[in-house]
Amino acid sequence: MNDQHDCDDRHGQCDPNDPNQQSRQSQQSLKIKELARAVRGPVFLPGAEGYDEERSGAQTGLRHRPAVIVGADGADDVRVAVEFARDHRLPVAVQATGHGMSVAAGGGVLISTRRMSGVRVDAGARTAWLEAGVRWERVVPEAARHGLAPLNGSAPHVGAVAYTLGGGLGLLSRQFGYAADLVRTIEVVTADARLRRITADSDPDLFWALLGGRDNFGVVTGLEIGLLPVTRLYGGGLYFDADLVEDVFQSYLRWTRTVPEEMSSSLAVLRLPDVPQIPEPIRGRRVIHVRIAYTGGPADGERLLAPLRAVGPRLTDTVEDMPYTACGTIHNDPSRPMAWTGDNVLLSDLDAPAVRTVLALTGPDAPVPCIVELRHLGGALARKPATANAVGHRDAQYLLGVLSPLGDDFGLDAVQPVHRRLIEALAPWSAGRNLNFMGFGENATAERVRSAYDPDDYRRLTELKAVFDPANTFRLNYNVPAAGSGSPAGV
């Protein structure tokens, strides 16, 4: 079964009067009807109404082209879809919001989890149950009703489960660690089409591999996560004009070496669009944006931020005491779908000449537009969690990411060499990559995926892949090949 429905037009071999082809198409139609009857959610085929909308996500630079889409309405729909794929030897891809897409599925089964958007909070246990497709914009306010907060990321519209399975570097991570570190229970459909509910005690290997190994070991239908007693932040952004970019960047590096774990922060160098939605002081300008999330009191926050504010005048300064439910305004990440790709490197350190190199390679004279981001790591991120997982390179001090839009003027062929030169220039400080911040194209290759893990952990992941998914059913996002398979990742 494929996109041609067993009829290969590309080679002139499609004869609608061929009885063998008619028989195959009839059998395929019966199988799809059986699948549709077995699930509660909708099933879409290429060309059908709703197919294009269902396969589309936040990343418009890639679009899945599956032979069939199952719009899962619950965990049992996912189980049925994986069983169908197993019985027909088809690969499986999963999509909630599409932010973490690395490979476009051509053929096979796409399981869309966007309808699985429930969240349940147990205030007494300080936990939340997240269904596979729920976004942080639903989880944060629900937790806040009970005086609690999750370890969410900067963008409210990102899917919570895939973010967590990739590690989850969030707004409070320097104080509390990766989102994966707070996972208590995982509900997952494995390649044998079994729906399992597992913990670190019941299934230590599979639990370890899923937290950091992402899509490689099954389709996660739900997570139980720990919540934190956080209700407010001293947070927001400091925006400086282009002529202060290097001064602010260098000052920020020095400043990060002095702040407590309660201070999580990052910066971004970017040109903001000239659109009405952007406030007038920063609209259409190249700026450096320092993002602040501090769980201490406002007076201490003011004192800690004084060295950065002293660098020079701010175009806008939005840092203030805020309810945690407003945390999405700190980064103000755009929510509209767009075409982009990026890369990242985890750094052991960074010095002044390296900063100048970064700015030269990605600044206004770069051949393609670049957004550069630096996130301060360390603190709880560097400590081993109470329950081990596969999240790699915990000793890194910073994450540097680069992102570029794609379009008619700048395609992958133009963008990827610019990103590659930047990452190569930072090789002396490189400690690897972060899986959640990889783009697509050459960034999804086996070498790049391997770089997201410590060597022993990657070896263990390949061994566990051979145990839990020997047929490589789950291979369409940042793939880890099974040990001894010789299969290239990302294919």
N, C-alpha and C positions, 0 to 999 in steps of 0.2 A: 504494500500500500504506500503510495507516495503522492506528491502534488499532482501528478498526471493521472491519478486514479487508475493505475495499471495500463494506461494508454499513452504511449510515448510519442507525442506530436513532434518532438524535436528531431526525431530520426525518421519521420514519415511512415511510422509503423502503426498508425491508428486507423483501423478499419471498423467502422461501426457495424458492418454486416458480418464481421468475423464471429462465429458462434462461441469460440473459446473466450474471446474478449468479453462478449456479452455475458457469458457465464461468470467470469471473474468479477465483472462489475456488479452483477446481480448478487453474488455471494458477499461482496464487500458492502453493498447496500444493506443486506440483511444483518451483517455484523454491526454496522453503525446503528441500525435500528435497535438491535439488541442492547448495545451500549446505552443508547438514549433512554430506553425503557428502564435500565438498571440504575440510573442516577436521577437525583432530584433536580439538579441544575440543568441548564441548557447545553446542547452539543452543537457545535458549529463546524461546517465543512467549507472549504474554499469556494468563494463565489456566493455563499449564502448571506442573507441579511444578518448583520451583526458580527460576521467573521472579522472584518477589518477593525471594527471598534474593539473587539475583545482581544485581539492580538497586539493592539497598540498600547504603549506605556509612556513613561516619562522620557525615555531615551528614543528620540525619533531618528537618530542616525542609523539604527538597526531596527528591523521589524521581523518578528518571527513569521515563518511560512509553514506552519504545521499542516499535516494531512488532516488532523482533527483536533478541535479544541473542546475540552470539557470545562465548562464553567462551574466549578465545584461549589456546592451549597453546603458542604459539611465533610467531615473526615471520611465517611463511608463512600462519598462520591470520589474522593481521592483514591481510596483503596480500589474501587472498581476501575478507575482509569489506569492505575498502575497494573492491575491484573490484565486489563485489555492489552496494554503495551507489552507486558511480559509474554502473553499468549501469542502475540503477533510479531514478537521480536523487534519492537519499535523503541527508539530512544524516547526519553521523557524530559521535557523542560517544564519549569514552574515559573509563573509570573504573578506577582501581586501588584506592585506599582511600576515595575520595569526599571527602577533606578540602578539595579545591580547587574543589568544585562551585559554579557560579554561576547556571546556568540548567538547569531540568529539561527533558530531552529528551522531547518529545511526538511520537511517531512516529519514523521513521528507524531507524538502526542504532546500538546501543550496543556498543562493544567493551570487554569486561571483561578486564583484564590481570592479575587477581589470581593466576592460575596461573603466570604468568611471573615467578617469584620467585628466580631463580638469581643467584649472585654468584661471580665468579672473581677471585682476587687474583694479580697478578704481582709478587712481592716484589722481584725484581731491578729491574723498571722502575718500581716504586712506583705501580702503577696497579691499578684494579679495573674489571671489566666488570659492569655492572648490567643485569639484565633489567627490562622495563618495569614490573612490578608489585612489585618487591622493596621491602621496608621497611627503614628504617635499623636496626631491631633485629636484622636479619640481617647487614647490611653491617658495622656497628661491630665485633662480636666476630670476624668473619672477618678483617677488616683487622688487628685487635689481635693475632691469632695470629702475625703477621709484624712486630710492632713498629710498626704504622702506624695512621693514623686518617684518615677522610674528613672533609670539611667538612659534617657533618650538622647538622640542626636540633636544637631542644630536645626534640622529641617522638619517641621511638624508633618509634612505631607509624605514622608518616607515610610515605607512599610517597616513595622517594628520587628517582625520575626526574622526576615532575611538580614536586616541590619545586625541583629543580635547574633545570628549564626556566623556572620563574618567577623565577629569580635565585638563591634559596637563601641567606637570611640566617641564619647559624648561630652555634654556640657559640664558634667561633674566628675569626669573620669580621674582627674589627678587626686581627688579625695577618696573616690569609691571604687576605682578600677574600671575594667571593661564591662559592658553590659552582659557579656557571656559569663562573667564571674558570678552573677547573681541568679543564674538559671537553676531552678530546683527540679523541674520535671519536663520531659519532652514527650510529646505524642507524635509518632512518626510512622509513615507507611514505608516499609523497606522493599527492596527489589523483589522479594518473594510475595509481595502483595499482602503482607500481614500488617495490621494496624497494631502498633505497640505503644504502651505508655511506659517510659523508662526513666530511671534515675541513675545517679552515679553509683548507687549500691546495687541496683538490680542488673544493670548492663553497663559496667564501667567502660568497656572499650568503645561501644557505639556512642554512649553519652559523650565521652571525651572527643571522639572524632567529629561529631556533629557540631560541636561548639568550636568553631574555627575552620572546620572543613566544609561548611556551607552545604551546597546542593549535592555533594558527592555520594551520600550514603542513604538517601531516602528523601521523601517529601514530608517535611515537618508540617503537621496540621494544627499544632498548638504548643504553647510554652507556658509553664508556670515560672514567673520571675519574682525575685524579691523587690520590695519597694523600700524607699528611704523616708525618714521623717524630715523632709525638706518642704517648706511652704513658701519660701521667699528667697530672693537673691539680691545682691548688689550687682547689677549687671547692665549691659548695654554696649554701645560702641563709641570709640573715639575716631573721628574722621579727620585726617590731615591732608593738605593739598600736595600736589605732585612734587613741589620743590623740597618737601621735607621727607620724601620717601626713604632715602638712604639714612638720614639722621634717625628717623623713627625706627627703622628696621634694626639698626645697630644698637640703639638705646633699648629696644625691646629685648634683644638677645641678652644684654647685660642685666636687665631687670628680671628676666625669668630665673636667673641664678640666685635671686634674693627672696623670692616670694614663697609663702607657705603652701602646703598641699590644698588648702581650702580655696586657693586661687587657680582656676582653670582659665586658660586664655589662648588666643590665636591672633594672627593678623593675615590680612589679604591685601595684595596690590592689584588693583583692577581699574578699568575705565567703566564708569557707570553709564548706562544708556541715557540718552536725552529724551526722556518720556515724562509725561505729567505725573506718573506714579512715584517718581523719585523726587524727594524734597529739593527745593530750589538751590540751597547752598551747595549741594553735591551733584546736582543733575548734570550729566554730560561731561563730568570731570574725571581725570585720572586721580585716584586717591589711594592712601594707605589706611586701611580700616582695622583698628585694634578692637578685638571682641573680648569682653570681660564677663565672667561668671564666678562670683565670689559668694560663698555661703556665710561668711562672717558678717558682722554688723556694718552699717553704712559709714560710721566714723572711722573704723579701721580700714574700710575700703577706700575712703578718701585719702587716707594717709599712704596706703600702698600705691595708689595710682598717681600720687603727686609727681614722682620722677618722670612719668610718661607725659603728663599734662604740661610739664615744664619744658618739653622739647620745643614747643612752638604753639602757635594759635591753631585751634581746631576749627574746621569748617562747621562741624556739628559735634556735639558731645551729648549722647543720650544715656550715659551711665547714671543709674539711679537705683533706689530701692524699688523692687518690683515683686509682684506675686509670681510664684513659679509658673503659673499658667501663661505668663507673658514671655516665657523664655525663648519662644520662636522669633521674637523681634530682635534678639541679640545679633544674630548673623543676618537676618532678613534674606534668607536664601529664596531665589525665585521659585515659584511653584508651577509655572507653565511648562509643558513638554517642550523639549528642544533637542537639537542634534549637537553632540559634543563628544570629545574624548579627552582623556587625561592620563597621567601617570603620577607616581609618587615614589619617594624614597624616605626610609627611616634613617635618622642621622644620630650618630654618637655625640656629635657636637657640630659647631659651625663657627668660623672665625670671620673677621672683618673682610679680608680679601675674598672669601667665598661668597659673602653677601653681595659684594660688588659684582662678582661674576654672575650670580643669579639675576641681578637686576639688569645687567648688560645683555644677557641672553634672552630675557623675557620682556624687556622694556619697550618703549615706543618704536625703537628701530628694529625690533625683531620682525622676521618675515611674515609672521602670523600673529594675531591677537592672543595674548596669554594672560590668564589669571593665575597668580602665584599665591599660595597659602602656606603659612608656617604654623603648626600647632605645637604647643608646649606639652611634653609628655612627662614621664617621671612620676614621683609620688607613688600612689597606690597602683598605678599601671606597671610599675617595675617589680612589684611584689607578687609572689606566687599566690594564687587564689586558694581559698579553703578547699575547693574542689577543682582538681586539675582539668585543663582543657587544652585544645590545640592552638590557641592564639599565640602567635610567634613574636620573637624579638622584643621581649619585655624590657630589655635594658636600654632601648633607644631613648634619647632625650628629646628628639623633635621628629615631627613628620612634615616633610615639605612636599606639597602637591602642586601640580600644574595642570591647568584645564584650558582647552581652546574650543570655541564654537566651530561647527562644521557647516559648510554651505557651498554655494556655487563658487565662491571666491577662494575658499580654503577647504580642501578635502584632506583625507588621511595622508595622501602622498606629500602634502605640504606640511602638515602639522606634526606628524610623527618624527621626522628628523630633528625638528626644533626641540621637542620634548626629550628625544634621545640624547642630544648634545648636553642638555641641562643635567640629566641624570648621570651621564658619564663624567661631567665636570665635578660632581659631588662624590665620586667614587671613594676618595680618601676618607670620607666620613660615613660612608654607607653602611647600614646595619641590616639592609633588606628592604622589603616592601610591606605595605598593608593591603590585605586582600580587598577590603571594601572601597578603597580609593583607586583601584585600577580602572582603566577604561576598557576599550575593546581594540580589535585589530591585533597588532603585534604584542599588545600588552596581555593578551589572553593565552600566550604560548606556554609550553611546558616549563621553559626556563623562568619566565616571569612568575608563574604560579609557584614554582619551587622556591623562589626568592622570598615568598611571604612566610616561610616556616623555618624554624631551626632544623638543621640537617637530621637529627635523630627523630624529630617529630614528623618530618616529611617521610622518612623511611617507614615509620610506624603507620602513617596514613595510607601509604601504598599497600602495606601488608593487610590492613583492615579493609581496604577497598576490595582486595581479592576475596575476603571472607564475606562481606556484606553485599557486594555488587560485582560478582565475578564477570558478568556479561557487559559491564559498563553501561547499564541502562541509563544512569544519571550522569551525563557527560557534557552537558551543554552550557555550563557556567563555571569557569575557572576549574577545569577538570583536573583531578588527581588520578593518574592511571593506576591500575592494579599492579602490584609487584609481579614482575615476570611476564607481564602482558606485552611489553614493547609498544603499547599504544601511546601515540602522542597525545598530550593534553590539549584540550581546547578544540578537538576535532569531533 
